[in-house]
């Protein structure tokens, strides 16, 4: 007798998008990228030496990339709500 296994499926639910014909999509893969922040090299801020100092520059928020089975009928620039259940 084969052992029984239990699993679960994550679903991406899209609501409020114009022209959307299917609300739920099964998630195949999720990649979450971290925040990025530039470090700027500047002249020494506290004395007249030429030792390097660094200060924090532009910060970019991380991105979430979700791959689903099928393709949502979304148009470029459309806005709405997305949730994972």
Residue pairs with C-beta under 8 A, 6 or more apart in sequence:
9 26
9 27
10 26
10 27
10 30
10 84
10 85
11 24
11 25
11 26
11 27
11 84
11 85
12 24
12 25
12 26
12 27
12 66
12 68
12 82
12 83
12 84
13 23
13 24
13 82
13 83
13 84
13 85
14 20
14 23
14 24
14 25
14 72
14 74
14 80
14 81
14 82
15 23
15 80
15 81
15 83
16 79
16 80
16 81
17 72
17 74
17 78
17 79
17 80
18 75
18 78
18 80
19 73
19 74
19 75
19 78
20 72
20 73
20 74
20 80
21 73
22 70
22 72
22 73
25 68
25 69
25 70
25 72
26 68
26 69
26 70
27 66
27 67
27 68
27 84
28 67
28 68
28 69
29 66
29 67
30 64
30 65
30 66
30 67
30 84
31 64
31 65
31 66
32 62
32 63
32 64
32 65
33 62
33 63
33 64
33 65
34 62
35 59
35 60
35 61
35 62
36 59
36 60
36 62
37 56
37 57
37 58
37 59
37 60
38 56
38 57
38 58
38 59
39 54
39 55
39 56
39 57
40 54
40 55
40 56
40 57
41 52
41 53
41 54
42 52
42 53
42 54
42 55
43 50
43 53
44 50
44 51
44 52
44 53
45 53
45 55
46 53
66 82
